[in-house]
Amino acid sequence: MEEISLPAGIRSVTGRAVARSLRREGRTPAVLYGPGIEKSLPLSLNRKELERVLHLSAGANVIVTLDIEGGDKKTAMFKEVVRHPVHNTIEHVDLIHVIYGTLITVEVPLHITGKAKGVVLGGIVQHGVREMTVECMPRAIPDSLDVDITELGLGDAIHIKDIKLPDGVRLADDEELTVLSIVAPAAEEETKTEEEAAEELAKSFEEKEETPSEE
């Protein structure tokens, strides 16, 4: 479990205009909330430092120690990272306070390993969920959980309940959720061309014209 230090400034004034001004200065607006924090704490983070932390964590759960101006320190995890839809720059960050010694609920990515026997026979891997929800102490959060599919044949599936969890980590998800299954390739349906469809439609009209109506 990664733990990284991240400097943070306090935002005494909030609002859209302030947020835009911070972004022009190379800083990202952020909010810290969660257990032990009565009122959400507006912060600002250095954009380059923030990008570095997110790059190092490679998208996995990461615990950061916020070195807040004034000497305060808070342990936190990223709850949401909002990026600009065009430029992909970080627009805003939500951080949730983490208290060591207290169980937390997190989503952990699933890492698929191996090549299923059913795939060798021509089957297709059909994905269900790509992460699972677990409960554990902050220091016990796994970066990912391996799912070996080597022994799966055609028609076989792996469910959340089949995944072995490390010591100190327990399931907090629907155990019947399907992680993935190996399915036979669907029979390819012949697609009719526009000309073929038009010919069939004309033929059906001709048959209707030839059929005498009842008087």
N, C-alpha and C positions, 0 to 999 in steps of 0.2 A: 504494500500500500504506500503510494507516494505521498510525501508531505513536503510542501514547498512554501517558502516565505514570499509574501506579496505585500509591498508597501501600499497603504491606502490613506487618502485624505478624507476629511469630513466635509460634507456639503452643508453649509449653514443655510443656504438658500436653494430652493428647488424650483422646478418649472421647466417648460420647454425651451425658453430662451436661454436659461442657465445651462441646460443640457447641451444645446447647440454650441454655446460658447466654450464649454469644456471640450467638446469634440474637436473644435478648431485648434485648441491648445494641445491636442494629442492625448487627451484623457477621456476615460469612459465612465459615464454615470453608473452607479451600482447601488444596490440596497441590500442590507443585511437584516435578517429577521429569523425568528425561530425560538426554540426553547431558551429560557433565561433572558430573553430580550423583550421588555415590556412594550416598547415602541420601535418600529422599524427604523434602522439607522441609515440615512443617506450617505453614500461614500462616493469617492471618485478614484479611479485606478489609472495608472500609467498604461496607455494602450499597448506599447511595445512589450512591457513586462507581462501584461495580461496575455498577449498573444504567445509569448515565450512559455508561460505556464501551461496554456492550453495545448500548445504544440508538444511539450514534454509529456503531458499526460495522455496524448494520443487518443483523446475522446473517452478514456476510462475514468472511473471515479477517482478523484484526487482530493486530498485534504490540503487546504492552504492555511497557513498562519498569517492572519492579517496584522501587519505592523501599522496600527492606526496612529496617525499623528497625535502627539500628546503623551505617547508612551503606552497606550492601551494595546493589548493583543487579544485577538479573537480567533478561534479555530472555526473554519467553515468549509462548506462544500458548495460547488456550483449547482444551483437548482435550475437555472435557465440562462442561456446565452442567446441574445437576440442580435442577429446580423442584418446589415443592410441588404435588401434583395438584389441590388445591382452590383454594388462595390464590394460586398462581402465583409465590410469592416464591422467591428463589434459596436453596436449601438447602445446596448444596455445589458447589465448582468444582475441576476438575482442570486444572492448567496444565502444559504441556510446555516445557522449557527449549530455547531457540533459540540457536545459536551462529552468528554471522555468518561467512560464508566456507565454511559447511558445507551441503551440499544437504539439503533436507527434503522430505518427501512430504506433500501436503495435498490435500483435496478442495475443488474449486472449483465453485460453482453455475453452471448453464447458463441463459443468458437468451435466451429465444425471441423473435425479432423477425419482423415481416412477417406477411402473410396468404397462405397457400398457395393456388396456383391450384386444387388439388384440393378445397379447402374451399369455394371459390367455386362449384364444380360440385356441391356437396352432400356432399363427403367430410367425414370426422371426423378430428381430430388424436388419434392414440393415442400416449400418452407411454410411454417406456421408462424411461430413467434421467434424473434431473434434475440430476446433478452428475457430475464426472469427477475421477479421481485424477491428479495431475501431480507432477513433481519439479522443483524449482528452488531458487535461493538465496532466503533469507527476504525480501529487498527486492524480489524479482521476482514475488512471489505476485500473480496477478491477482485483482481483487475478484470478477469473473465473466467468463464467456466467452460472446460473442454467437453465436447460431445463427440464421442467416437462412433461413426456410423458404419465402420468396416463390415460388420456382421449382418447388416440389414439386407434382407432379400426383397423381392417384389411383393408389395402389399404390406410390408412391415412399417412400423412407425415408432417414434420415440416421443414420450410424453414428459412433461415437467417432472412428474414423480419418479422417472427413471434416472434422473441426473444425480450423480453422487455429489454431495456438498462437503466442503472442508469442515473440519472441527470448528465449532463456534459459530457456524452459519446455519440458519434454519430457513425453511421455505415459508414465504409469505405471499404465495400466489396460488392460483387454481391448479391443483396437481394434475388435473385431467387435460390441461391445455396441450395441444399437439405442437411439438417443436418442429418436426418434419416427418415426412413419410416418403416412401419409394413407390411411385405409381407407374403403371404401364403407360407407354405413349398413347395418346388418344388417336383413334383411327382418323386418318385425314379424309375430310369430306371434299368431294369434287365441287369446285365453284363454277357455277354456270356463267357463261359469258353473256353479255347483253344481247348478242345476236341469238343465242340459244334460247334465252328467256323470251325474246320477242317471237321466235318461231313457235314456241310452245303456246304462247298466248294466242297467236293467230290461228293455230290449229284448233284450240279449244273453241274459238268463236266459230270456225268453219263447221265443227261437229255440232255446235248448237244450232247453226243455221240449217243444217241438213236434217235435224230432228224435227218431224212434224209436230206442230202444237195441237193440243186437244181443243176441239171446239165445243 
